[in-house]
Amino acid sequence: MTSTMAPHDRQRVLVVRNDKLGDFMLAWPALACLKAAEPAPHVSVLVPAYTAPLARLCPWVDEVILDPGDAAGRADQQRLLDRLRAGRFDALLTLFSTPRVGWLGWRAGIPLRLAPATKWAQLFYNRRIVQRRSRSAKPEYRYNLELAEALLDALGCRLTARPAPPYWPLAAGTREAQRTRIAAELDLDPARPWCFVHGGSGGSAVNLAPERYAALVTGIVARLGDAAPHPHWVLTAGPGEEATAEAIRRPLADTGLSAVHLPPRPALDDFALSLAAADLVIAGSTGPLHVAGCLNRPTAGFYPSRRSATPLRWQTCNADDRRLAFCPPSDADAHDMASIDLGSAAASITTHLLSRTARGSAV
């Protein structure tokens, strides 16, 4: 498709993913795609204050604009509109379409406005891509990639190949620095694998109950036997989730297994970087699981099986051989996380740990 836009060196693109942490992390492949194009556009993102610290760490983002949200007053909404007008953006890419954002893009005079062709908000966009995401035929991050590629095509930018994991590449020494920090805080042996377990959900998806996470850990330890160095178990928690982490730790301690709490971090970006130290992240379909995926850390995710929230739809964006996923069987209720076969999950996770140890690679 030939671009209808005025040519200049750095076309300015505004990307919107202004909801939860996990959703934003699954936008990073699309952001990487935009910056891999020739010529690469200037990329701004519109995000809430909550995810802004991570947006500022994203290597594919040139500028972060704060979204005050739907509940903000008229003055805040006007300031945002003025900011978008001043940005003189050539294109708006909305990965999750809402009427407010579509209306803002139209009022800001952004000439190319692209979004999924869903809901009545699509009326504010002049490029619409039919995706039918609710069918969960593809991972969410691949739907986002398709939107980014459609935008590049409309802008006349050339993409020779899709970027590959990690979508959050870290500077040399960052992972080692995080492991050194955490080893000192928790007296962990850096030579042993570190398995992080995040039992919270942030309210975004159903998750395993704390006692089920404890049973999973116990099952993995039993299967490891004497075959390899046993992992350190590190329990993570978001704000308000500390009791959940403690509810995982307590039954493990009762059986003689040691698990430790990751110390609280002062900000979301600091917590996210700490996940780089993990050799495996075990969690529900939550923000921390998707941060780990962007970092290309191995993940074991626990998902419901309802059509719009399947393991395929909310797949992490790490490499295929670093990803495990578990959900209720087809004959159980889609939200019945208690129906997941923990013995089978423990066996798969144990095999993963042993295989990476056998290859002599970082787990």
C-alpha positions in Angstrom: 0.0 0.0 0.0 1.3 3.4 -0.9 1.4 6.0 1.8 -0.8 9.1 1.3 1.1 11.1 3.9 3.6 13.9 3.4 7.2 12.4 3.3 9.7 13.5 5.9 12.5 11.8 7.7 11.0 10.8 11.0 7.3 10.2 10.8 5.7 10.6 14.3 3.6 7.8 15.6 1.5 7.7 18.7 0.8 4.2 20.1 -2.0 3.7 22.7 -2.1 0.8 25.1 -3.5 2.5 28.2 -4.8 -0.3 30.4 -3.1 -3.1 32.5 0.6 -4.0 32.9 0.3 -7.4 31.1 -1.5 -5.8 28.1 1.2 -3.2 27.9 4.0 -5.7 27.9 2.3 -7.6 25.1 2.6 -4.4 23.1 6.4 -4.4 23.2 6.7 -6.7 20.2 4.6 -4.2 18.2 6.8 -1.3 19.4 9.9 -3.2 18.4 8.4 -3.8 15.0 7.8 -0.1 14.5 11.4 0.7 15.4 12.8 -2.1 13.1 11.3 -0.4 10.0 13.2 1.6 7.5 12.9 4.5 8.0 12.1 4.0 11.7 9.4 6.4 13.0 9.6 8.5 16.1 7.4 6.5 18.6 5.5 8.0 21.4 3.2 6.0 23.8 0.1 7.0 25.6 0.0 5.1 28.9 -1.4 5.5 32.4 0.9 6.7 35.3 1.0 3.1 36.5 2.9 1.7 33.5 4.8 4.9 32.7 8.0 3.8 34.6 8.2 0.7 32.4 7.4 2.7 29.3 10.4 4.9 30.0 12.6 1.8 30.1 11.3 0.4 26.8 14.1 0.6 24.2 11.5 1.1 21.4 9.9 4.2 22.9 11.1 7.7 22.2 8.6 9.6 24.3 6.0 8.8 27.1 2.8 10.7 27.4 0.6 10.2 30.4 -3.1 9.5 30.0 -5.2 10.8 32.9 -7.8 8.2 32.2 -11.5 8.1 31.6 -12.4 9.4 35.0 -10.2 12.5 34.7 -11.9 15.9 34.7 -12.5 18.2 31.7 -9.3 20.3 32.4 -7.1 17.2 32.3 -8.7 15.9 29.2 -8.2 19.2 27.5 -4.5 19.3 28.5 -4.1 15.8 26.9 -5.8 17.0 23.7 -3.6 20.1 23.6 -0.6 17.8 24.1 -1.6 15.6 21.2 -2.2 18.5 19.0 1.2 19.9 19.8 2.8 16.6 19.0 1.9 16.9 15.4 1.6 13.2 15.0 1.4 11.6 11.6 -0.3 8.5 12.8 -2.2 7.0 15.7 -2.0 3.3 16.4 -4.6 2.2 19.0 -4.0 -1.4 20.1 -7.1 -1.5 22.2 -9.8 0.8 20.9 -12.0 3.0 23.1 -14.3 5.8 22.1 -12.5 8.4 24.2 -9.1 7.7 22.6 -10.6 7.5 19.1 -12.3 10.8 19.7 -9.1 12.4 21.0 -7.1 11.2 18.0 -9.8 12.6 15.6 -10.0 16.0 17.5 -6.2 16.2 17.6 -6.2 16.1 13.8 -4.0 13.1 13.5 -4.3 12.2 9.8 -3.8 8.5 9.9 -5.7 6.7 12.7 -5.5 2.9 12.8 -7.2 0.5 15.2 -8.9 -2.9 15.3 -12.3 -2.9 13.6 -14.3 -3.6 16.8 -17.0 -1.8 18.6 -18.5 1.5 17.6 -15.2 3.3 18.5 -13.9 2.3 15.1 -15.9 5.2 13.7 -13.2 7.6 14.8 -10.5 5.7 12.7 -9.9 5.9 9.0 -7.9 2.6 8.9 -9.4 -0.5 10.5 -8.1 -4.0 10.7 -10.5 -6.9 11.2 -9.0 -9.3 13.8 -11.9 -10.8 15.8 -9.6 -11.2 18.9 -12.4 -12.7 21.0 -12.0 -15.9 19.0 -8.5 -16.3 20.5 -7.1 -17.7 17.2 -3.7 -16.1 17.8 -1.6 -14.7 20.7 -2.5 -11.1 21.7 1.0 -9.9 20.9 0.7 -11.3 17.4 -2.5 -9.3 16.9 -0.6 -6.3 18.0 2.2 -7.1 15.6 -0.3 -7.3 12.7 -1.6 -3.8 13.6 2.0 -2.4 13.7 2.8 -4.0 10.3 -0.4 -2.5 8.8 0.5 0.9 10.1 4.1 0.7 8.6 2.6 -0.4 5.3 0.3 2.7 5.4 3.2 4.9 6.2 5.3 3.5 3.4 8.0 2.1 5.8 9.8 -1.1 5.0 10.0 -4.0 7.4 12.4 -6.8 6.3 11.8 -9.1 9.2 9.8 -9.2 12.5 11.9 -8.7 15.6 12.5 -11.8 17.8 12.8 -12.3 21.6 13.9 -10.7 23.8 11.5 -7.8 23.2 13.1 -6.2 26.3 16.8 -6.6 25.7 18.8 -5.5 28.7 22.2 -3.9 28.8 25.1 -6.2 29.4 25.5 -7.1 33.1 22.0 -6.1 34.1 20.8 -9.6 34.9 24.0 -10.4 36.8 23.6 -7.1 38.8 20.1 -8.1 39.8 21.2 -11.6 40.9 24.0 -10.1 42.9 21.6 -7.7 44.6 19.1 -10.3 45.4 21.7 -12.9 46.5 22.9 -10.3 49.1 19.4 -9.4 50.2 18.2 -13.0 50.7 21.4 -15.0 51.1 20.8 -17.1 47.9 23.4 -19.2 46.2 23.9 -17.8 42.7 25.0 -21.2 41.4 21.5 -22.7 42.0 18.5 -22.0 39.9 16.1 -19.4 41.2 12.4 -20.0 40.6 10.1 -17.0 41.2 6.5 -17.7 42.1 3.9 -14.9 41.8 0.6 -15.9 43.4 -1.3 -12.6 42.9 -3.5 -11.7 40.1 -4.1 -8.0 40.2 -7.8 -8.8 39.6 -7.1 -9.3 35.9 -7.6 -13.1 35.8 -8.3 -16.1 38.0 -5.3 -17.7 39.4 -4.3 -20.8 41.4 -5.1 -20.7 45.1 -2.0 -20.2 47.4 -2.2 -23.8 48.7 -2.2 -25.0 45.1 1.0 -23.1 44.4 2.5 -24.6 47.5 1.5 -28.1 46.3 3.0 -27.4 42.9 6.3 -26.4 44.5 6.3 -29.5 46.7 5.6 -31.7 43.6 8.5 -30.2 41.7 10.9 -30.7 44.5 9.8 -34.3 44.9 10.4 -35.0 41.3 13.8 -33.4 41.2 15.1 -35.7 43.8 18.9 -35.8 43.7 19.1 -35.3 40.0 20.1 -31.6 40.1 20.7 -28.7 42.4 17.4 -27.7 43.9 16.1 -24.2 43.1 15.7 -21.4 45.5 12.0 -20.4 45.7 11.4 -16.7 45.7 7.9 -15.4 46.3 6.9 -12.1 44.7 4.0 -9.9 45.4 2.5 -6.7 44.1 0.9 -4.0 46.4 -1.7 -5.7 48.6 -0.6 -9.2 47.6 1.8 -9.8 50.5 -0.7 -12.0 52.3 -1.0 -14.3 49.2 2.7 -14.7 49.1 2.8 -15.6 52.8 0.0 -18.1 52.3 2.2 -19.9 49.8 5.3 -19.8 52.0 3.7 -21.0 55.2 2.7 -24.6 54.0 6.1 -25.0 52.4 7.8 -24.1 55.7 5.5 -26.6 57.4 6.9 -29.4 55.2 10.5 -28.3 55.6 10.9 -26.4 52.3 12.4 -22.9 52.3 10.9 -20.1 50.3 11.7 -16.4 50.7 9.9 -13.2 50.0 11.4 -10.8 47.4 11.9 -7.6 49.4 9.5 -4.8 48.3 10.7 -2.6 45.5 10.1 1.2 45.6 8.6 1.3 42.1 7.2 -0.9 39.3 10.3 -0.5 37.1 12.6 -1.7 39.9 10.4 -4.7 40.5 10.2 -5.6 36.8 14.0 -5.5 36.5 14.3 -7.9 39.5 12.5 -10.5 37.4 15.5 -10.6 35.1 17.3 -12.5 37.9 14.8 -15.4 37.7 15.6 -18.7 36.0 11.9 -19.5 35.9 8.8 -17.4 36.6 5.7 -19.3 37.7 2.5 -17.2 37.8 -1.1 -16.8 36.5 -1.8 -14.6 33.5 -0.6 -11.5 35.2 1.7 -8.5 34.6 4.8 -10.1 36.1 4.4 -13.2 33.9 4.3 -11.0 30.8 7.3 -8.9 32.0 9.2 -12.1 32.3 8.2 -13.1 28.8 9.4 -9.8 27.4 12.7 -10.4 29.2 12.8 -13.8 27.5 13.0 -15.5 30.9 11.4 -19.0 31.1 7.8 -18.9 32.2 5.2 -21.4 33.5 1.8 -19.8 33.2 -1.6 -20.8 34.7 -4.6 -19.7 32.7 -8.4 -20.1 32.6 -9.7 -21.8 29.5 -12.6 -19.4 28.5 -12.5 -18.4 24.9 -11.2 -14.9 25.4 -8.6 -15.8 27.9 -7.0 -19.0 26.7 -3.3 -19.8 27.0 -2.9 -19.2 23.3 -4.5 -15.7 23.4 -2.5 -14.6 26.4 0.7 -16.4 25.5 3.9 -14.9 26.8 6.2 -13.4 24.1 9.4 -15.3 25.1 10.9 -18.0 22.9 8.9 -21.1 22.3 11.3 -23.3 24.3 11.0 -21.0 27.3 7.3 -21.2 27.6 5.0 -23.6 29.5 1.2 -23.1 29.9 -1.5 -24.9 31.9 -5.3 -24.5 32.1 -8.4 -26.5 33.1 -9.3 -29.5 31.1 -12.0 -29.3 28.4 -14.6 -31.1 30.6 -14.2 -28.7 33.5 -15.5 -25.2 34.0 -13.3 -22.6 32.2 -12.5 -20.8 35.5 -12.0 -23.9 37.7 -8.3 -23.6 38.4 -8.6 -26.3 41.0 -9.2 -28.8 38.1 -5.7 -28.2 36.6 -3.6 -31.4 37.0 -0.8 -30.2 39.3 1.0 -33.5 39.0 1.3 -33.1 35.2 2.3 -29.4 35.6 4.9 -30.3 38.2 6.3 -33.0 35.9 6.5 -30.6 32.9 8.2 -27.9 35.0 10.7 -30.5 36.4 11.5 -31.7 32.9 12.1 -28.1 31.8 14.4 -27.4 34.8 16.4 -30.6 34.2 16.7 -30.2 30.5 18.2 -26.7 30.8 20.5 -27.8 33.5 21.7 -30.7 31.4 22.5 -28.3 28.5 24.6 -26.3 30.8 22.6 -23.2 30.0 21.0 -20.6 32.3 17.6 -22.0 33.2 
